[in-house]
Amino acid sequence: MSYLRTFAPWIVYAIIPSAHWNWAALIALVLSIGLIAQQTRSGRTLDAQIIEIGSAVFFAAITVIAFVTPDSGLHPYTPALSSAALALIAGASLAVRKPFTLGIAKQTTPREFWGQPLFIRTNVIITSVWTASFAVAAIALATLAHSGATTRTIVQIAAFVVPMIFTVRYVAHIQAKAAQLRTR
């Protein structure tokens, strides 16, 4: 599944215990760079790797902070910052009219559909849902961190699972609708 590969660095960063945030950030950075290299070698252009490049930049910054100042006051807020960074990256992809989901969708969609308005609009909607999910998670995670709560796992999982389920269902809906139009 392309989304799991795209978000693998974030998932790894989220599941490594918080006490090891420096190593989690470094591992996520290495995964991000490896993912970019692997996908570039396989022919995927950099504009189709918006999340991957944004991930590498984010994890490079967090890695430096985590190793230079391991007891930083920023540490409890890194889950919120992670979601905020993803919301920013996804939102920026919408702002430049290159929704990050477009690059993922192109991996499984025939080239003749790539320029069609329905294909592009579908990806704008899907990317918007991912952006909103990350933004809501960032706010929830910041609120939890500020309150001193240490359990944030459900919010972090929901930030990925909700838009993933939406994506699967919405794509199926659009495909069914397109099939109906072809049979008329």
HUFEN-V944250 format. One record per backbone hydrogen bond with DSSP energy under -0.5 kcal/mol. NH is the residue of the N-H (numbers start at 0). CO is the residue of the C=O. E is the energy in kcal/mol with one decimal. If there is no record, write none. Layout:
# HUFEN-V944250
<<NH CO E> <NH CO E>>
This chain:
# HUFEN-V944250
<<4 0 -1.5> <5 1 -2.7> <6 2 -2.5> <7 4 -0.9> <10 6 -2.4> <11 7 -2.8> <12 8 -2.3> <13 9 -2.0> <14 10 -1.9> <15 11 -1.6> <19 16 -2.2> <20 17 -1.6> <23 19 -2.5> <24 20 -2.3> <25 21 -2.0> <26 22 -2.8> <27 23 -2.4> <28 24 -2.4> <29 25 -2.6> <30 26 -2.6> <31 27 -2.5> <32 28 -2.6> <33 29 -2.7> <34 30 -2.7> <35 31 -2.3> <36 32 -2.5> <37 33 -2.8> <38 34 -2.6> <39 35 -2.5> <40 36 -2.4> <41 37 -1.5> <42 39 -1.6> <43 38 -2.7> <47 44 -1.4> <48 45 -1.9> <52 48 -2.6> <53 49 -2.4> <54 50 -2.6> <55 51 -2.1> <56 52 -2.2> <57 53 -2.5> <58 54 -3.1> <59 55 -2.0> <60 56 -2.0> <61 57 -2.6> <62 58 -2.3> <63 59 -2.0> <64 60 -2.3> <65 61 -3.1> <66 62 -2.1> <67 63 -2.6> <68 64 -2.9> <71 68 -1.9> <74 71 -1.4> <76 73 -1.5> <77 74 -1.7> <80 76 -2.8> <81 77 -2.6> <82 78 -2.1> <83 79 -2.6> <84 80 -2.8> <85 81 -2.3> <86 82 -2.5> <87 83 -2.5> <88 84 -2.8> <89 85 -2.8> <90 86 -2.8> <91 87 -2.7> <92 88 -2.0> <93 89 -1.4> <94 90 -2.3> <95 91 -2.1> <96 93 -1.5> <97 92 -3.2> <101 98 -2.2> <102 98 -0.6> <103 99 -0.9> <104 100 -3.1> <105 101 -2.3> <106 102 -0.5> <106 103 -1.0> <107 104 -1.5> <108 104 -0.7> <112 109 -2.1> <113 110 -1.2> <115 112 -1.6> <119 115 -2.2> <120 116 -3.1> <121 117 -2.5> <122 118 -1.7> <123 119 -2.0> <124 120 -2.5> <125 121 -2.5> <126 122 -2.6> <127 123 -2.1> <128 124 -2.0> <129 125 -2.2> <130 126 -2.7> <131 127 -2.6> <132 128 -2.6> <133 129 -2.5> <134 130 -2.4> <135 131 -2.7> <136 132 -2.4> <137 133 -2.4> <138 134 -2.0> <139 135 -2.6> <140 136 -3.2> <141 137 -2.3> <142 138 -2.3> <143 139 -2.4> <144 140 -2.6> <145 141 -2.6> <146 142 -1.8> <147 143 -0.6> <147 144 -1.0> <148 143 -1.9> <151 149 -0.8> <155 151 -2.2> <156 152 -2.7> <157 153 -2.7> <158 154 -2.1> <159 155 -0.6> <159 156 -1.3> <160 156 -2.9> <161 157 -2.1> <163 159 -1.6> <164 160 -2.8> <165 161 -2.4> <166 162 -2.7> <167 163 -2.3> <168 164 -2.6> <169 165 -3.3> <170 166 -2.5> <171 167 -2.0> <172 168 -2.4> <173 169 -2.7> <174 170 -2.7> <175 171 -2.4> <176 172 -2.4> <177 173 -2.6> <178 174 -2.2> <179 175 -2.1> <180 176 -2.0> <181 177 -1.8> <182 178 -1.5> <183 179 -0.6> <183 180 -0.6>>
